[in-house]
Amino acid sequence: MDAVIEVKNLFAGYNDDLVLKAVSFDVKPLRITTIVGPSGCGKSTLFKSIIGLLPPKEGKVLVFGKDIYSMDEEKRLEVMQKVGFLFQGGALLNSLTVLENVALPLREHTKLSNSIIEEIVRLKLELVGLSDAWHLLPGELSGGMRKRAALARALALDPEVLLCDEPSAGLDPQTAAGLDTLLLELRDLLKMTIVVVTHEIPSIQKIADDVIMLSVGGTLVFSGTLDEAKRAEREEVKAFFARMPGEASKDSVPVAKFLLAAE
């Protein structure tokens, strides 16, 4: 498949407020695509449209070649079960432990036994470096740990695509860099396609294969590789990437030994 996600001439917004205008791009498989741009350009609106929460006013969103807004709810759910979501705030349920939060998709969408679900959850937590935090409540976690717990939940159903909305938001630079490294490792180890909505220049520098850039008016101003974005002549793109720092830290977050051995 040439593209796992296709956005075609998308117009989207809320009530009479049009946020996105004529946005078109493809997300290529097994790559990390960053959706970037200044505050207020419509990045989160685009994220909601891609995950099926905001129907287009015009245009199409295709996931695995299927128009998710032209099918009924049952068929859309079937398609979107192949997609994992990491929301900006994590969206963990405060009354449930980390293990119970990560288990939610498995209990909702599978008929697996409790023992198998728990085993899967422990493997996902090991994968994101939280194997010792399974019994904690979200309120007992640091910001970085909450993001990783939410990431483990997003991976619970072994998605082919992972969508992340501002994963570094609210994190200190060192923790954010560790999360970036983890995303890179997950992409390589699990053979996933990852889409990251972000405005963080260091994260873009470190993880992006491809870049989708929106303007304040909600239009697409660039679609291409990171190297092409750095060389782009359009003033909005040049101004954005002129803030690009030096090479980001490559310090790694430990990944589960069983996965490293499998490689």
RONUVO-232755 format. One record per residue (C-alpha): residue in three letters; y, x, z. Coordinates in steps of 0.1 Angstrom, whole numbers, plus 2048, in hexadecimal, padded with zeros to 3 digits. Example, Ala and Ser with C-alpha at 12.3 -4.5 7.8 and 13.67 -1.06 7.14 Angstrom:
// RONUVO-232755
ALA7D387B84E;SER7F5889847;
This chain:
// RONUVO-232755
MET800800800;ASP82280E7F6;ALA8347FD812;VAL8287ED833;ILE8497DB838;GLU8607CF81C;VAL8837C0822;LYS8907AF803;ASN8B47A37FF;LEU8B6799824;PHE8D2784831;ALA8CF77C856;GLY8E4772874;TYR8EA75888F;ASN8F7735888;ASP91473B870;ASP918760879;LEU90977585D;VAL8FF79786A;LEU8EA7A684E;LYS8F37A482A;ALA8DD7AC80C;VAL8C77C581F;SER8A97D380B;PHE8927F0813;ASP86D7FA817;VAL85B80A834;LYS841822828;PRO81F826839;LEU817842853;ARG83C84C856;ILE857847870;THR874833863;THR894832878;ILE8AC815874;VAL8CF82387D;GLY8F381C87C;PRO911816893;SER9127FC8AE;GLY9167D98A0;CYS9077E087E;GLY8E97C9883;LYS8CD7E088C;SER8BF7C98A7;THR8C37AB890;LEU8AF7BC876;PHE8947C4890;LYS8927A0899;SER88F796875;ILE8727AF86F;ILE85E7A388D;GLY86077F884;LEU87A77389E;LEU89776C886;PRO89175A865;PRO8A6766848;LYS8C275183B;GLU8B976081A;GLY8A077A80E;LYS87D785819;VAL86B79A833;LEU8487A5828;VAL8307B5840;PHE8107C4830;GLY81B7B2810;LYS81E790820;ASP83E77C824;ILE83D774849;TYR856758847;SER84474582C;MET823740840;ASP81A72A85D;GLU81B736881;GLU7F673D883;LYS7F5753864;ARG81576586E;LEU80676D890;GLU7E777B87E;VAL7FD79386A;MET81379D887;GLN7F67A589E;LYS7F47C5889;VAL8177CE895;GLY8207DB8B7;PHE8427D68C7;LEU8567EC8DF;PHE8747D88EA;GLN8947E98F6;GLY8917E091A;GLY86B7E391B;ALA8667BD922;LEU84D7C493D;LEU8457A7955;ASN8527B2978;SER83779E98B;LEU81A7B0979;THR80D7D397D;VAL80E7EC961;LEU7E97E695A;GLU7EE7C0959;ASN80D7C3942;VAL7FA7D9929;ALA7DC7C192B;LEU7F17A3920;PRO7EC7A68FA;LEU7C77AB8FE;ARG7C378D915;GLU7D87788FD;HIS7C97828DC;THR7A578D8E3;LYS7867808F4;LEU77D7A1904;SER76F7A2927;ASN7857AD944;SER7727CE948;ILE7777D7923;ILE79C7CD924;GLU7A17E3943;GLU790800932;ILE7A67FC913;VAL7C57FA928;ARG7BD81993B;LEU7B882C91A;LYS7DA82090D;LEU7EB82A92E;GLU7DA84D92B;LEU7E784F908;VAL80B84B913;GLY808860932;LEU80684494C;SER7E2845957;ASP7EC84897C;ALA80582B97B;TRP7EE80E972;HIS7F37FE995;LEU819800996;LEU8327E4990;PRO84D7E8976;GLY8677EB992;GLU85580A99F;LEU85881C97E;SER873833971;GLY88482A951;GLY86F84193C;MET84F83494D;ARG859810945;LYS85E819920;ARG83C82A91F;ALA82B80C930;ALA83B7F5916;LEU82F80D8FB;ALA80B80B909;ARG80D7E5907;ALA81A7E88E3;LEU7FB7FC8DA;ALA7E27E58EC;LEU7D67D58CC;ASP7D57F58B8;PRO7F17EC8A0;GLU7F67FB87E;VAL81C7F9881;LEU8318008A0;LEU8547F28A2;CYS86C8018BC;ASP88E7F38C5;GLU8A480E8D4;PRO88881F8E7;SER89E83A8F5;ALA8B9822903;GLY8C1829927;LEU8AC849929;ASP8B986C932;PRO8B7885915;GLN898897922;THR885876927;ALA89086A905;ALA88588A8F4;GLY863886904;LEU8608628F7;ASP86986E8D4;THR84D8888D6;LEU83586E8E1;LEU83E8588C4;LEU8378758AC;GLU81687C8BC;LEU80C8578BB;ARG815855896;ASP7FF87388E;LEU7E286B8A5;LEU7DF84589F;LYS7EA84787A;MET80582D880;THR82582386E;ILE843823886;VAL865813882;VAL87F81C89C;VAL8A180B8A0;THR8B88258AF;HIS8DB8348AF;GLU8D08538C2;ILE8D78718AB;PRO8BF8898BD;SER8A38708B9;ILE8AA86B894;GLN8AA89088F;LYS8898948A0;ILE873877895;ALA881869874;ASP86F86D853;ASP884851843;VAL8A584284C;ILE8B381F846;MET8D881E84E;LEU8EE7FE852;SER9137FC852;VAL9297E886B;GLY92A7CC851;GLY9047C8852;THR8FE7D782F;LEU8E67F3826;VAL8F881481F;PHE8DA82B81D;SER8B482B819;GLY8A184B815;THR893869827;LEU8A487B844;ASP8AC89982E;GLU8BB883813;ALA8D087282E;LYS8DE89383A;ARG8E989B816;ALA8F687880D;GLU9198777FE;ARG92285480A;GLU93D858825;GLU92E84183F;VAL90D85483D;LYS91E87683E;ALA93386B85C;PHE91585F86F;PHE8FF87E869;ALA91D89686E;ARG915890893;MET8F289E88E;PRO8EA8B98A9;GLY8D38D78A5;GLU8AE8D48A5;ALA8A28BD8C1;SER88B8C98DD;LYS8668CA8D3;ASP8598C98F6;SER83A8B38F6;VAL82E89790C;PRO80989B914;VAL7F28858FF;ALA7CF87990A;LYS7B6895908;PHE79C87F8F8;LEU7B38788DA;LEU7BC89D8D6;ALA7988A68D7;ALA79088C8BC;GLU7A989D8A5;
